Amino acid sequence: MGDPRSDEAARPHDRFAHAPVMVDLVVDLLREVPDGIYLDATLGGGGHAAALLDAHPGLRLVGLDRDDVAIAAAARRLRRFGARAQIVRAAFADLEQAVNTHRRTTAIDTTAIDTTATQGVTAVLFDLGVSSPQLDDPDRGFSYRSASVPDMRMDRSQPLTASEVVNGYSYAQLARVIGTFGEERFASRIARAIIEARPIHDTEQLADVVRTAVPAATRRHGGHPAKRTFQAIRIEVNRELEQLAEGLDAAMAVLAPGGRMVVMSYHSLEDRIVKRAFHDAATGGCTCPPGLPCVCGAAPTVRLLKRGAWKASEDEVDANRRAESVRIRAIEAVPESA
Ligand SMILES: C[S@@+](CC[C@H](N)C(=O)[O-])C[C@H]1O[C@@H](n2cnc3c(N)ncnc32)[C@H](O)[C@@H]1O
C-alpha cells in the first residue's frame, strides 16, 4: 500500500496554494480535547484540518466553507480520512444547522465509525479572512495587484459583488463602508473619488483611484494605499463582521464542556469582536463593578486559555507572511455548575 499522504504529496497544493498559519500552536491547543466532533468553520484548503485529524484520532471533522473552490480543494486533501471528514458548503450563519445535520446523519450511519461517544463538539477552529488562492486568483477580483473585475465574493452564488458596491453605492454608503470597515481616515475623499471615476471596471483602476485620492505624503506609509479600502469592500460584500458575531455565538452554543475553540483573526475589527465575545462568555456577562465580588448571578460558560492573544514569532512570519498580523485567542467550555 502506498503512502496514505501520496495524494497530498503528489499534488501538494496544485490548485489551492494556501499554507496554514501557526499550525503547531493550533494543534497543541486542540490536541488534548475529548473525543468528539471537530468543527472547522473555515476549512479553506484543509491544511489545519489535516494536521489536527492526524494529531487526534478521536476527532471527526465537520468542515465548513462557503467557497466552492475551497470545498473542492479540501475534499481532495482530506480524502484519505474517509468518513472521519465530512465537508459542508455553508456559511457561519448556518453553522449550528450543519453540525446538527451531521449529528443526525452519523447517528444512523453506524457502519462507518462508532459514533455513540463522538456526538459532542469538542474542538472548534475559525481561521478568519480570505485564503491565498482567493487573493491570488485574478478571476476572484479580490486583489489590487492584478486587473480583474471587482468581485470579492467568497460565496459566488450570492448576488452582491464588489462591482455593485463600487459602482452602485451612494457617497454616504461608500464613505461609511470605507471608514468603518477599512478604518480609513481618508474615507470621504476616497468615496468622492470613486463616484467621480465611475464606471470602475477593474481592480487596478480602483486601486489607482484610491491611491490618487490619498494625500501624497501619506502614500509612503502603511503598505499599499488601497489596502484598507479593498479590505473594507471585501468585508461589506461578504458581511464578514455580522457573520463572525453570529458564528462565534453559534459555535459557543454547540461546544461541549471540556471542548476548546480557537479563533485566528487578521485585523483589529475581527479581533475586537472575538475578544468581546470571549470576555462576555468568560464573565457570564457579569455586570458587577470590577474588583468587587460578583452578586449578579452571572455564570461563566468558558475560561480563557490566555488573557491576551498569541502572536507569531519572527521565525513564523519568515516562514509564512500571512502570520504577520495574526491574533489567536482560545477558550475552553466549562461545565454549567463550574
Ligand atoms: C484563511 S482561510 C482558511 C484556511 C484553512 N485554515 C487552511 O488551513 O487551509 C479562510 C476560509 O474561510 C472561509 N470563510 C470566511 N468567512 C466565512 C464564513 N462566514 N462562512 C464560511 N466560510 C467562510 C473562506 O472562504 C476561506 O476559504
The ligand as a MOL file (V3000), in Angstrom:
LIG
                    3D

  0  0  0     0  0            999 V3000
M  V30 BEGIN CTAB
M  V30 COUNTS 27 29 0 0 0
M  V30 BEGIN ATOM
M  V30 1 C -7.8480 31.7280 5.9050 0
M  V30 2 S -8.8290 30.6200 5.0270 0 CHG=1
M  V30 3 C -8.7450 29.1320 5.9590 0
M  V30 4 C -7.5470 28.3070 5.6160 0
M  V30 5 C -7.5330 26.9600 6.2990 0
M  V30 6 N -7.3890 27.0670 7.7320 0
M  V30 7 C -6.4410 26.0690 5.7330 0
M  V30 8 O -5.6440 25.5220 6.5070 0
M  V30 9 O -6.3820 25.9090 4.5030 0 CHG=-1
M  V30 10 C -10.4310 31.1840 5.4390 0
M  V30 11 C -11.5460 30.4140 4.7710 0
M  V30 12 O -12.7550 30.7130 5.4640 0
M  V30 13 C -13.7970 30.8700 4.5570 0
M  V30 14 N -14.7850 31.7600 5.1830 0
M  V30 15 C -14.5910 33.0360 5.5750 0
M  V30 16 N -15.7140 33.5280 6.1020 0
M  V30 17 C -16.6320 32.5250 6.0740 0
M  V30 18 C -17.9940 32.4130 6.5050 0
M  V30 19 N -18.6310 33.4480 7.0620 0
M  V30 20 N -18.6170 31.2460 6.3400 0
M  V30 21 C -17.9650 30.1730 5.7910 0
M  V30 22 N -16.6890 30.2190 5.3520 0
M  V30 23 C -16.0320 31.3860 5.4990 0
M  V30 24 C -13.1660 31.4680 3.3140 0
M  V30 25 O -13.9190 31.1600 2.1670 0
M  V30 26 C -11.7780 30.8070 3.3160 0
M  V30 27 O -11.7510 29.6580 2.4980 0
M  V30 END ATOM
M  V30 BEGIN BOND
M  V30 1 1 1 2
M  V30 2 1 2 3
M  V30 3 1 2 10
M  V30 4 1 3 4
M  V30 5 1 4 5
M  V30 6 1 5 6
M  V30 7 1 5 7
M  V30 8 2 7 8
M  V30 9 1 7 9
M  V30 10 1 10 11
M  V30 11 1 11 12
M  V30 12 1 11 26
M  V30 13 1 12 13
M  V30 14 1 13 14
M  V30 15 1 13 24
M  V30 16 1 14 15
M  V30 17 1 14 23
M  V30 18 2 15 16
M  V30 19 1 16 17
M  V30 20 1 17 18
M  V30 21 2 17 23
M  V30 22 1 18 19
M  V30 23 2 18 20
M  V30 24 1 20 21
M  V30 25 2 21 22
M  V30 26 1 22 23
M  V30 27 1 24 25
M  V30 28 1 24 26
M  V30 29 1 26 27
M  V30 END BOND
M  V30 END CTAB
M  END
